[in-house]
């Protein structure tokens, strides 16, 4: 296995970007690269004038202003891409919303009015229809339903209905009556805003939120004044339990664990246990609700210790699993597939979601993603996209790269050739400061179009309105993680699309690879069709110029334009030591995260199947950094003084 550089024949690109890109006036400075060594000049007989010993190619003769750069071909020595034929997946054609309205539940008239006028909802979803009556009876419940089905309101409405009618009347100084645990800060903010809207007619009930990144002093002050409905992330709540004397649970009546599977995935099991012990020490009599999109062994264990004789609520039915055995399948207008991490588990996917998969070799990952984004935002309208990466470093790198090369600098382009009118690229991951995370989250919520580059910090529970595309640039580690990512679109009955990028499989893993791709009934999208969107953008014509007679699907022209775009990415990366270092860090984090795939997926995503030179090219690097082999790849002898190479999983 080759670990350094590329094994492809090299070709000179030099002026390959040509006159069209000169008109475009790229924002980025020319890279500091070595000029080709000058050959000695010869003198033609009888002329006395020096001449070149060989003829220049036509493309080079057109433009001598750009330095020559050696770079490997994008389209040579790539692995074979297998065809994926879609299998039929049985669906029940039933809408997410039912015909039942909220005024049939016997709720307070002001609460019903708030739901219809403020939240703009008139009918219940299936999970709400099943859950709300049971919770109004005071029973514990284990709720399992597809993403985007309205689980927050399923517990929020009965919670508010119960507390507004409590006798004696609730006072702010009473403290906590309801505790809602959520896995992430963004979901905490979103849940708080939803509860706050439901409480609009009942101003004497005060909601509050505790989450990491905020000032503890301010949170302590709010707790002293009194919070009746407390939404919190587990880590921050444990911190306050240990250090804030005014926090108590003597009057608690509700305990809600939202996105319980994600809470456990993030390693909060010990924190949840500590919270349960603190709540039980103050008051054992309360109503408990656990909500999850997947039912893992950890969720079942958590349900056993937190729920008392619960009602089990699920929109899932019976179907055949991956191995032919019965598994749980969504019976109300959803697909289903087994989880790769938990045998026999299943997840539900909304019927309105159109799932796609594209198989892309490592070298072509970057230009394919860029072409897809350009195609959706320059030549189509009203698209809103979320792109998932496996580490924070990759998010930062691609955000900087796309902002410069795809979005461009408004002050740089000429009137004739302006950058594409795409919305700003946004980024969101766990290493950002809380103020910035909140600002980005709110900006993306309010925007009509845009691209959010993020880690899995945004994959659970968040309701991102009008998202039309979910792109999984790095494949997820399990099918459960896959469904939570795509659950950010096609929410509450609205149509959405998803695209999963997969690498070409080794020959011995091809059958398992095809079975994985077919498991959720995906439709294959061809890489060539994505790259063909570059034919609509004259910035990527290249030095040969534009030929109006060339067909829009001409494969040679598509490849030339993809090469021009890749060259621009590489020019940016090599324009400064800082951008080179950022690309190397992103590459390191990708290799680290690739090595963490579970054993059940190692036959498809194995670290040894990666060609490091090809992967480096997808980060705009012209050669694989030599120091990556020992420092990053498992099983290699590590060099001394190589630290902080771990990927920051968001």
C-alpha positions as CSV (number, residue, x, y, z in Angstrom):
1,X,0.0,0.0,0.0
2,X,1.4,3.4,-1.0
3,X,1.4,5.9,1.8
4,X,3.3,8.9,0.3
5,X,2.3,10.9,-2.7
6,X,0.3,9.7,-5.7
7,X,1.1,6.7,-7.9
8,X,-0.5,8.5,-10.9
9,X,1.4,9.8,-13.9
10,X,1.9,13.5,-13.3
11,X,1.0,16.2,-15.8
12,X,1.8,19.9,-15.9
13,X,-1.1,22.2,-15.2
14,X,0.7,25.5,-15.3
15,X,-1.7,27.7,-17.2
16,X,-4.4,25.1,-17.1
17,X,-6.8,27.4,-15.5
18,X,-6.5,29.6,-18.6
19,X,-8.1,32.8,-19.8
20,X,-11.5,32.2,-18.3
21,X,-10.2,32.1,-14.8
22,X,-8.0,35.1,-15.5
23,X,-11.2,37.1,-16.2
24,X,-12.7,35.6,-13.0
25,X,-9.8,37.1,-11.1
26,X,-9.5,34.5,-8.3
27,X,-9.5,35.9,-4.8
28,X,-6.6,33.8,-3.8
29,X,-3.0,34.8,-4.3
30,X,-0.9,32.7,-6.6
31,X,0.8,29.8,-4.7
32,X,4.4,30.0,-4.0
33,X,5.6,27.1,-6.1
34,X,8.9,26.4,-7.8
35,X,9.3,27.3,-11.4
36,X,10.2,24.6,-13.9
37,X,14.0,24.7,-14.3
38,X,15.0,26.7,-17.4
39,X,16.6,24.7,-20.1
40,X,19.7,26.1,-21.9
41,X,18.8,28.2,-24.9
42,X,20.2,27.3,-28.4
43,X,21.0,29.5,-31.3
44,X,19.4,28.9,-34.6
45,X,21.7,28.7,-37.5
46,X,22.1,31.9,-39.4
47,X,19.9,33.9,-37.1
48,X,21.9,34.6,-34.1
49,X,18.7,34.6,-32.0
50,X,18.3,32.1,-29.1
51,X,15.4,29.6,-29.6
52,X,13.8,27.0,-27.4
53,X,14.8,23.4,-28.0
54,X,11.2,22.2,-28.1
55,X,7.8,23.6,-29.0
56,X,5.5,24.8,-26.3
57,X,2.0,23.2,-26.0
58,X,-0.7,25.5,-27.2
59,X,-2.4,25.8,-23.8
60,X,0.9,27.0,-22.3
61,X,1.5,29.5,-25.1
62,X,-1.7,31.2,-24.3
63,X,-0.7,32.2,-20.8
64,X,2.8,32.4,-19.4
65,X,1.9,34.5,-16.4
66,X,1.0,31.6,-14.1
67,X,3.7,29.3,-12.7
68,X,3.9,25.6,-13.6
69,X,2.6,23.2,-11.0
70,X,2.9,19.5,-11.0
71,X,-0.2,17.7,-9.9
72,X,-1.6,14.3,-10.3
73,X,-4.6,13.5,-12.5
74,X,-8.0,13.4,-10.9
75,X,-9.3,10.7,-13.2
76,X,-6.5,8.1,-13.4
77,X,-5.8,5.1,-11.2
78,X,-9.1,5.3,-9.3
79,X,-10.8,2.1,-8.1
80,X,-13.8,0.7,-10.0
81,X,-17.2,2.0,-9.0
82,X,-19.9,-0.7,-8.8
83,X,-23.5,-0.1,-9.9
84,X,-26.1,0.0,-7.1
85,X,-29.5,-1.1,-8.2
86,X,-32.4,0.0,-6.0
87,X,-34.4,-2.6,-4.2
88,X,-38.1,-2.1,-3.5
89,X,-38.9,-1.1,0.0
90,X,-42.5,-1.5,1.1
91,X,-44.1,1.7,2.5
92,X,-47.4,2.5,4.0
93,X,-48.7,5.7,2.4
94,X,-49.9,7.6,5.4
95,X,-49.1,11.1,6.3
96,X,-47.3,12.2,9.5
97,X,-50.3,14.4,10.5
98,X,-53.5,12.8,11.6
99,X,-57.0,14.3,11.1
100,X,-57.4,14.8,14.9
101,X,-57.2,18.3,16.3
102,X,-55.8,19.4,19.7
103,X,-59.2,20.7,20.9
104,X,-60.3,17.0,21.2
105,X,-57.9,16.4,24.1
106,X,-59.7,18.6,26.7
107,X,-56.8,21.0,27.0
108,X,-57.1,24.5,28.4
109,X,-58.6,26.8,25.7
110,X,-55.7,29.2,26.0
111,X,-53.2,26.4,25.4
112,X,-55.1,25.2,22.3
113,X,-55.2,28.8,21.0
114,X,-51.5,29.1,21.5
115,X,-50.8,25.9,19.6
116,X,-52.9,27.0,16.6
117,X,-52.0,30.7,16.5
118,X,-48.4,30.8,17.8
119,X,-47.1,27.5,16.7
120,X,-49.3,27.4,13.6
121,X,-50.3,23.7,14.1
122,X,-53.9,22.6,13.8
123,X,-53.6,18.7,13.7
124,X,-51.7,16.3,15.8
125,X,-49.0,14.0,14.4
126,X,-49.3,10.3,15.0
127,X,-46.9,10.2,17.9
128,X,-48.6,13.2,19.6
129,X,-52.0,11.5,19.2
130,X,-50.7,8.4,20.9
131,X,-48.6,10.1,23.6
132,X,-50.5,13.1,24.9
133,X,-53.6,11.2,26.3
134,X,-51.4,8.8,28.1
135,X,-49.3,11.5,29.7
136,X,-52.4,13.4,30.7
137,X,-53.4,10.3,32.7
138,X,-50.2,10.7,34.7
139,X,-48.5,7.5,33.5
140,X,-44.8,7.0,32.7
141,X,-44.0,6.5,29.1
142,X,-41.3,5.2,26.8
143,X,-41.8,6.9,23.4
144,X,-40.1,5.8,20.3
145,X,-40.8,7.5,17.0
146,X,-39.1,8.6,13.8
147,X,-37.1,11.9,13.7
148,X,-39.1,15.0,12.9
149,X,-42.4,13.6,14.1
150,X,-43.1,16.2,16.8
151,X,-41.9,14.5,20.0
152,X,-41.1,17.8,21.8
153,X,-44.7,18.8,21.7
154,X,-45.8,15.3,22.5
155,X,-44.4,15.8,26.1
156,X,-44.5,19.6,26.2
157,X,-48.2,20.0,25.8
158,X,-49.3,17.6,28.6
159,X,-46.5,19.1,30.8
160,X,-47.8,22.6,30.4
161,X,-51.4,21.5,30.8
162,X,-50.6,19.7,34.0
163,X,-48.6,22.5,35.6
164,X,-51.0,25.4,34.6
165,X,-53.8,23.6,36.5
166,X,-51.8,22.7,39.6
167,X,-53.2,23.6,43.0
168,X,-52.0,25.6,44.9
169,X,-51.0,27.8,42.0
170,X,-47.3,27.5,41.1
171,X,-45.0,30.4,42.1
172,X,-41.6,31.1,40.7
173,X,-40.0,30.9,44.0
174,X,-41.2,27.3,44.4
175,X,-38.3,26.1,42.2
176,X,-38.3,23.2,39.8
177,X,-41.5,21.3,39.0
178,X,-40.3,19.8,35.7
179,X,-36.8,18.7,34.6
180,X,-36.1,18.1,30.9
181,X,-32.7,16.6,30.0
182,X,-31.4,17.0,26.4
183,X,-28.0,16.0,24.9
184,X,-26.8,19.2,23.2
185,X,-26.8,23.0,23.8
186,X,-28.6,23.7,20.6
187,X,-31.4,21.3,21.4
188,X,-31.6,22.8,24.9
189,X,-32.2,26.3,23.4
190,X,-34.7,24.9,20.9
191,X,-36.7,23.0,23.5
192,X,-36.6,26.1,25.8
193,X,-38.1,28.3,23.0
194,X,-40.8,25.7,22.3
195,X,-41.8,25.5,26.0
196,X,-41.7,29.3,26.3
197,X,-44.2,29.6,23.5
198,X,-46.5,27.1,25.1
199,X,-46.3,29.1,28.3
200,X,-47.3,32.3,26.7
201,X,-50.8,32.4,28.3
202,X,-49.5,31.1,31.7
203,X,-47.0,33.8,32.7
204,X,-46.7,32.7,36.3
205,X,-44.8,29.5,35.2
206,X,-41.1,30.3,34.4
207,X,-39.0,28.2,32.2
208,X,-35.2,28.3,32.2
209,X,-32.2,26.6,30.6
210,X,-28.8,25.4,31.9
211,X,-26.1,24.5,29.4
212,X,-22.3,24.5,29.0
213,X,-20.7,27.6,27.6
214,X,-22.9,30.0,29.5
215,X,-21.7,31.9,32.6
216,X,-22.4,29.9,35.8
217,X,-22.8,33.0,37.8
218,X,-25.7,34.1,35.7
219,X,-27.3,30.7,35.8
220,X,-27.0,30.6,39.6
221,X,-28.7,34.0,39.8
222,X,-31.6,32.7,37.7
223,X,-31.9,29.6,39.9
224,X,-32.1,31.7,43.0
225,X,-35.0,33.7,41.5
226,X,-36.7,30.5,40.6
227,X,-37.1,28.2,37.5
228,X,-40.2,26.0,37.3
229,X,-39.5,24.2,34.1
230,X,-35.8,23.5,33.8
231,X,-34.2,22.4,30.5
232,X,-30.6,21.3,30.9
233,X,-27.7,19.4,29.4
234,X,-26.5,16.6,31.7
235,X,-23.0,17.8,32.3
236,X,-23.9,21.3,33.3
237,X,-26.8,20.2,35.5
238,X,-24.4,17.8,37.4
239,X,-22.1,20.7,37.9
240,X,-24.9,22.8,39.5
241,X,-26.1,19.9,41.6
242,X,-22.6,19.7,43.1
243,X,-22.0,23.5,43.5
244,X,-25.3,25.4,43.7
245,X,-27.1,25.2,47.0
246,X,-30.3,26.8,45.9
247,X,-31.0,24.0,43.3
248,X,-33.4,21.4,44.7
249,X,-36.0,18.9,43.4
250,X,-38.4,18.8,46.4
251,X,-41.4,19.8,44.3
252,X,-40.5,18.0,41.0
253,X,-43.4,16.4,39.2
254,X,-42.0,15.7,35.8
255,X,-38.7,14.2,34.6
256,X,-38.2,14.0,30.8
257,X,-35.2,12.5,29.0
258,X,-35.4,13.7,25.4
259,X,-33.2,12.1,22.7
260,X,-32.1,9.5,25.3
261,X,-30.1,7.5,22.8
262,X,-28.0,10.5,21.9
263,X,-27.5,11.4,25.6
264,X,-26.0,7.9,26.1
265,X,-24.0,8.1,22.8
266,X,-22.3,11.3,24.1
267,X,-21.1,9.5,27.2
268,X,-23.6,11.0,29.7
269,X,-24.7,7.8,31.3
270,X,-22.8,8.5,34.6
271,X,-24.1,12.1,34.6
272,X,-27.7,10.9,34.1
273,X,-27.3,8.4,37.0
274,X,-26.0,11.2,39.2
275,X,-29.0,13.3,38.3
276,X,-31.5,10.5,39.0
277,X,-29.9,9.9,42.4
278,X,-30.2,13.6,43.2
279,X,-33.8,13.7,42.1
280,X,-34.7,10.5,44.0
281,X,-33.1,11.9,47.1
282,X,-35.5,14.9,47.1
283,X,-38.6,13.3,45.7
284,X,-39.4,9.8,44.4
285,X,-43.0,10.5,43.3
286,X,-43.1,12.0,39.8
287,X,-44.0,11.3,36.2
288,X,-41.2,10.1,34.0
289,X,-41.0,10.2,30.2
290,X,-38.2,8.8,28.0
291,X,-38.1,9.7,24.3
292,X,-35.8,8.2,21.7
293,X,-35.7,7.5,17.9
294,X,-33.8,4.2,18.5
295,X,-34.2,1.6,21.1
296,X,-30.7,0.5,22.1
297,X,-29.5,-1.7,25.0
298,X,-28.4,1.4,26.8
299,X,-31.8,3.1,26.3
300,X,-33.6,0.0,27.6
301,X,-31.3,0.0,30.7
302,X,-32.0,3.6,31.3
303,X,-35.7,3.0,31.0
304,X,-35.5,0.2,33.6
305,X,-34.0,2.5,36.2
306,X,-36.0,5.7,35.5
307,X,-39.5,4.5,34.5
308,X,-42.2,2.9,36.7
309,X,-44.6,0.6,34.8
310,X,-44.4,2.7,31.6
311,X,-46.7,2.7,28.7
312,X,-44.7,1.8,25.5
313,X,-45.6,4.1,22.6
314,X,-44.2,3.4,19.2
315,X,-45.1,4.2,15.6
316,X,-43.2,1.1,14.5
317,X,-44.5,-2.2,13.3
318,X,-43.1,-5.6,12.2
319,X,-40.9,-6.2,9.1
320,X,-38.1,-8.4,8.0
321,X,-34.6,-7.3,9.0
322,X,-31.2,-7.5,7.3
323,X,-30.8,-11.2,8.3
324,X,-34.4,-12.2,7.5
325,X,-35.5,-12.1,11.1
326,X,-38.4,-9.9,12.3
327,X,-37.4,-6.4,13.3
328,X,-39.3,-3.2,14.1
329,X,-40.4,-1.3,11.0
330,X,-42.1,2.0,10.8
331,X,-45.7,1.3,9.9
332,X,-46.9,4.8,9.4
333,X,-45.4,6.1,6.1
334,X,-41.7,5.3,6.8
335,X,-38.9,3.2,5.6
336,X,-36.9,1.0,8.0
337,X,-33.5,-0.6,8.2
338,X,-31.6,-2.4,11.0
339,X,-28.9,-0.7,13.0
340,X,-25.3,-1.5,12.3
341,X,-24.4,-1.0,15.9
342,X,-27.2,-2.8,17.6
343,X,-28.3,-6.1,16.2
344,X,-32.1,-6.4,15.8
345,X,-32.6,-2.7,16.3
346,X,-34.3,-0.6,13.6
347,X,-35.0,3.0,12.8
348,X,-37.7,4.8,11.0
349,X,-37.3,7.2,8.1
350,X,-40.0,9.6,7.0
351,X,-41.8,8.7,3.8
352,X,-41.3,12.2,2.4
353,X,-37.5,11.7,2.5
354,X,-35.8,10.8,-0.8
355,X,-32.5,9.1,-0.1
356,X,-29.6,9.0,-2.5
357,X,-26.1,7.5,-2.5
358,X,-23.1,8.4,-4.6
359,X,-19.9,6.4,-4.8
360,X,-16.9,8.6,-5.2
361,X,-13.2,7.8,-5.2
362,X,-11.0,9.5,-2.6
363,X,-9.4,11.9,-5.1
364,X,-12.7,13.2,-6.4
365,X,-14.4,13.7,-3.1
366,X,-13.7,17.5,-2.8
367,X,-14.6,18.5,-6.4
368,X,-17.8,16.3,-6.3
369,X,-19.0,18.0,-3.1
370,X,-18.2,21.4,-4.5
371,X,-20.0,20.7,-7.8
372,X,-23.0,19.4,-5.9
373,X,-23.2,22.6,-3.7
374,X,-22.7,24.8,-6.7
375,X,-25.4,23.0,-8.7
376,X,-27.9,23.4,-5.9
377,X,-27.2,27.0,-5.0
378,X,-26.1,28.7,-8.2
379,X,-28.5,27.1,-10.6
380,X,-31.4,26.2,-8.3
381,X,-33.4,28.4,-5.9
382,X,-34.6,28.0,-2.4
383,X,-32.2,25.3,-1.3
384,X,-31.0,24.9,2.3
385,X,-28.3,22.3,3.0
386,X,-26.6,20.7,5.9
387,X,-23.3,18.9,5.3
388,X,-22.0,16.5,7.9
389,X,-18.3,15.8,8.6
390,X,-16.7,13.5,11.2
391,X,-14.5,16.1,13.0
392,X,-14.3,19.7,13.9
393,X,-11.0,20.2,11.9
394,X,-12.7,19.1,8.7
395,X,-15.5,21.5,9.3
396,X,-13.1,24.4,9.8
397,X,-11.0,23.5,6.7
398,X,-13.9,23.1,4.3
399,X,-15.6,26.2,5.6
400,X,-12.5,28.3,5.0
401,X,-11.9,26.7,1.6
402,X,-15.5,27.1,0.3
403,X,-15.8,30.6,1.6
404,X,-12.7,31.6,-0.4
405,X,-13.0,29.5,-3.6
406,X,-16.8,29.0,-4.1
407,X,-18.3,32.0,-2.4
408,X,-15.4,34.3,-3.2
409,X,-14.7,37.8,-2.0
410,X,-17.2,40.4,-3.2
411,X,-14.4,43.0,-3.5
412,X,-12.3,40.8,-5.8
413,X,-14.5,39.9,-8.8
414,X,-15.0,42.0,-11.8
415,X,-18.6,43.0,-12.8
416,X,-18.4,40.6,-15.7
417,X,-17.4,37.6,-13.6
418,X,-18.7,37.8,-10.1
419,X,-18.7,34.9,-7.7
420,X,-21.8,32.7,-7.4
421,X,-24.7,34.3,-5.5
422,X,-24.7,31.7,-2.8
423,X,-25.5,32.4,0.8
424,X,-22.6,32.5,3.2
425,X,-21.3,29.1,4.3
426,X,-21.8,28.6,8.0
427,X,-20.1,26.2,10.4
428,X,-21.2,24.5,13.6
429,X,-19.2,22.2,15.9
430,X,-18.5,21.5,19.5
431,X,-15.2,23.4,19.8
432,X,-16.8,26.7,18.9
433,X,-17.6,29.2,21.7
434,X,-21.2,29.0,22.9
435,X,-21.9,32.6,21.8
436,X,-20.8,31.8,18.3
437,X,-22.7,28.5,18.2
438,X,-25.9,30.2,19.3
439,X,-25.4,33.0,16.7
440,X,-24.7,30.5,13.8
441,X,-27.7,28.4,14.9
442,X,-30.1,31.3,14.9
443,X,-28.7,32.7,11.6
444,X,-29.3,29.3,9.8
445,X,-32.7,29.0,11.4
446,X,-33.8,32.4,10.0
447,X,-32.2,32.1,6.6
448,X,-34.1,31.1,3.5
449,X,-31.1,29.5,1.9
450,X,-27.5,28.5,2.9
451,X,-25.1,25.7,3.6
452,X,-24.3,24.6,7.2
453,X,-21.1,22.6,7.6
454,X,-21.2,20.7,10.9
455,X,-20.4,17.7,13.0
456,X,-23.0,15.4,14.6
457,X,-23.6,18.2,17.2
458,X,-26.5,19.2,14.8
459,X,-27.7,15.6,14.0
460,X,-30.1,15.0,17.0
461,X,-33.3,16.6,17.8
462,X,-32.8,20.0,16.2
463,X,-35.6,21.3,14.1
464,X,-34.0,23.1,11.2
465,X,-36.9,24.5,9.1
466,X,-36.9,24.2,5.3
467,X,-33.7,22.1,5.0
468,X,-34.0,20.6,1.5
469,X,-30.7,18.6,1.4
470,X,-28.7,16.6,3.9
471,X,-25.2,15.6,2.7
472,X,-23.2,13.0,4.6
473,X,-19.7,13.7,3.3
474,X,-18.2,11.3,5.8
475,X,-20.2,8.1,6.2
476,X,-21.7,7.6,9.6
477,X,-20.6,4.9,12.0
478,X,-24.0,3.2,12.2
479,X,-27.3,3.2,10.5
480,X,-28.8,4.7,13.7
481,X,-26.4,7.7,13.2
482,X,-27.4,7.8,9.6
483,X,-31.1,8.2,10.3
484,X,-30.5,10.9,12.9
485,X,-28.5,12.9,10.4
486,X,-31.1,12.6,7.6
487,X,-33.8,13.4,10.1
488,X,-32.8,17.1,9.9
489,X,-34.8,17.2,6.7
490,X,-38.3,15.9,5.7
491,X,-39.6,17.0,9.1
492,X,-43.3,17.1,10.0
493,X,-44.5,15.9,6.5
494,X,-42.3,18.3,4.4
495,X,-40.4,16.8,1.6
496,X,-36.6,16.5,1.8
497,X,-33.6,14.9,0.2
498,X,-30.4,13.2,1.5
499,X,-27.1,12.3,-0.2
500,X,-24.7,9.8,1.3
501,X,-21.1,9.7,-0.1
502,X,-19.5,6.2,0.0
503,X,-16.0,5.1,-1.1
504,X,-15.6,2.4,-3.8
505,X,-15.4,-0.9,-1.9
506,X,-12.7,-3.5,-2.1
507,X,-13.6,-6.5,-4.2
508,X,-14.0,-8.8,-1.2
509,X,-16.3,-6.3,0.5
510,X,-18.5,-5.5,-2.4
511,X,-21.5,-7.6,-1.5
512,X,-21.7,-6.2,2.0
513,X,-21.2,-2.7,0.6
514,X,-24.1,-3.1,-1.8
515,X,-26.3,-4.6,0.9
516,X,-25.5,-1.6,3.2
517,X,-26.4,0.9,0.4
518,X,-29.7,-1.0,-0.4
519,X,-30.7,-1.4,3.2
520,X,-32.6,1.8,3.4
521,X,-34.0,1.8,-0.2
522,X,-31.6,4.5,-1.6
523,X,-31.4,5.7,-5.1
524,X,-28.0,5.9,-6.7
525,X,-26.8,9.2,-8.0
526,X,-24.0,9.1,-10.5
527,X,-20.8,11.1,-9.8
528,X,-20.6,12.1,-13.4
529,X,-24.0,13.8,-13.3
530,X,-23.0,15.8,-10.2
531,X,-19.8,17.0,-11.9
532,X,-21.7,17.9,-15.0
533,X,-23.1,20.9,-13.2
534,X,-19.7,22.5,-13.7
535,X,-20.7,22.8,-17.4
536,X,-23.0,25.6,-16.4
537,X,-20.2,27.7,-14.8
538,X,-17.9,29.4,-17.2
539,X,-15.4,30.1,-14.5
540,X,-14.1,26.6,-14.9
541,X,-13.6,26.5,-18.7
542,X,-9.8,26.3,-18.5
543,X,-7.1,27.6,-20.9
544,X,-8.6,25.8,-24.0
545,X,-11.5,28.3,-23.9
546,X,-15.3,27.7,-24.2
547,X,-16.6,25.8,-27.2
548,X,-20.3,26.4,-27.7
549,X,-20.6,23.2,-29.7
550,X,-19.5,21.1,-26.8
551,X,-22.4,19.1,-25.4
552,X,-23.2,19.8,-21.7
553,X,-22.6,16.1,-20.9
554,X,-19.3,15.8,-22.8
555,X,-17.2,13.7,-20.4
556,X,-13.9,15.2,-21.5
557,X,-15.0,18.7,-20.9
558,X,-16.5,17.8,-17.6
559,X,-13.2,16.3,-16.5
560,X,-11.3,19.4,-17.7
561,X,-13.5,21.7,-15.6
562,X,-13.3,19.4,-12.6
563,X,-9.5,19.6,-12.9
564,X,-9.6,23.4,-13.1
565,X,-11.7,23.5,-9.9
566,X,-9.4,21.1,-8.1
567,X,-6.5,23.3,-9.2
568,X,-8.1,26.3,-7.6
569,X,-8.6,24.4,-4.4
570,X,-4.9,23.4,-4.4
571,X,-3.9,26.9,-5.2
572,X,-5.7,28.2,-2.1
573,X,-4.4,25.5,0.2
574,X,-0.8,26.2,-0.9
575,X,-1.1,29.9,-0.9
576,X,0.1,30.2,2.7
577,X,1.7,28.0,5.4
578,X,-1.3,28.6,7.6
579,X,-3.8,27.1,5.0
580,X,-1.4,24.2,4.4
581,X,-1.3,23.5,8.1
582,X,-5.1,23.7,8.3
583,X,-5.4,21.1,5.5
584,X,-2.9,18.8,7.2
585,X,-4.8,19.0,10.5
586,X,-8.1,18.2,8.7
587,X,-6.5,15.2,6.9
588,X,-5.1,13.9,10.2
589,X,-8.5,14.2,11.9
590,X,-10.1,12.3,8.9
591,X,-7.6,9.5,9.2
592,X,-8.2,9.3,13.0
593,X,-12.0,9.2,12.6
594,X,-11.8,6.6,9.8
595,X,-9.9,4.3,12.2
596,X,-12.8,4.4,14.7
597,X,-15.5,2.7,12.6
598,X,-17.0,-0.3,14.5
599,X,-15.9,-3.8,13.8
600,X,-19.2,-4.5,12.0
601,X,-18.2,-1.9,9.3
602,X,-14.5,-2.5,9.1
603,X,-14.8,-4.7,6.0
604,X,-16.1,-1.6,4.2
605,X,-14.4,1.3,6.0
606,X,-10.9,0.0,6.8
607,X,-8.0,2.3,7.4
608,X,-5.8,0.0,5.3
609,X,-8.0,0.5,2.3
610,X,-7.2,4.2,2.1
611,X,-4.6,5.5,-0.4
612,X,-3.1,8.3,1.6
613,X,-2.0,10.2,-1.5
614,X,-5.5,10.2,-2.9
615,X,-7.1,11.2,0.4
616,X,-4.6,14.1,0.7
617,X,-5.7,15.4,-2.7
618,X,-9.2,15.7,-1.4
619,X,-7.8,18.1,1.1
620,X,-6.1,20.2,-1.6
621,X,-2.6,18.8,-0.7
622,X,-0.4,18.0,-3.7
623,X,1.5,15.3,-1.7
624,X,0.6,13.2,1.3
625,X,2.4,14.7,4.3
626,X,5.2,12.3,5.1
627,X,4.9,12.6,8.8
628,X,1.3,11.3,8.7
629,X,2.3,7.7,8.2
630,X,3.7,7.0,11.7
631,X,1.8,9.6,13.6
632,X,-1.7,9.0,12.4
633,X,-2.1,5.5,10.9
634,X,-2.8,2.8,13.5
635,X,-0.3,0.1,13.6
636,X,2.7,2.2,12.5
637,X,5.6,3.1,14.8
638,X,5.0,6.5,16.2
639,X,7.6,9.2,15.9
640,X,8.5,11.2,19.1
641,X,7.1,14.7,19.8
642,X,4.0,14.2,17.7
643,X,1.1,15.3,19.8
644,X,-2.5,16.6,19.5
645,X,-3.3,14.7,16.4
646,X,-6.7,13.4,17.6
647,X,-9.8,14.4,15.7
648,X,-12.1,16.7,17.6
649,X,-15.5,15.0,17.2
650,X,-18.1,17.7,17.4
